[in-house]
Amino acid sequence: MAKNRFKEKFMAGPIEKHDTAAWANTERTKEVSNVTMPSEMQVLDAKEYVDSNQK
């Protein structure tokens, strides 16, 4: 009996897309905690997105 290799073929690639993730557009990182800090433009875009999606 032949094995179905469909799942194995497509499991190799990552599912997530990290280009638009929160850590993709970092301006700097904090020294001690190594937390990423977004740029001011990214913060304003996020606020605009949240404000436009409120009921």
N, C-alpha and C positions, 0 to 999 in steps of 0.2 A: 504494500500500500504506500502511495506517495505521500510525503509530508506536505502540509500546507505551510509554505514559507512566507506567506503574505505578511503576517505579524512580525516576523523576524526582519523582514526587509525594511519595514517602516519604523521599527523601534530604534534604529540606529541614530536617527536625527533628533535633535532637541525639540521640545514642544514650545517652549517659551521663546519670545522674541525680546531680547534685552536692549534693543536699540532705543526704545521709548520708556525704559524702566526709570525709576526714581534716581538710581545711581548712575545713569548714563550721562547726564549733563551736570557734573559736579564742578564747582568753582574751586573749592579747596577742601581739605580735611582737617579736623581738629587733631592736635598733636598727641595728646594723651589717650583719648578714647578712640581715635581713628574713625570718627563719624564724618560722613560726607556732608558738605554744606552746599546747597544749590545756589545758583546765581540769583540775583534779584529778579531778573526777567522770568526765570522759571517759577519763582514764588508768585509773581503777579499772574502768570498764566494759570497756575493751579487755583488761585483764588477766583479768577474769572470763571474757570470751569465749574467750580463748586457753586458759585453764586448763580450761574446760569441754569444749573440743574436742580435748584431748590424748588419746592412746590409753593 
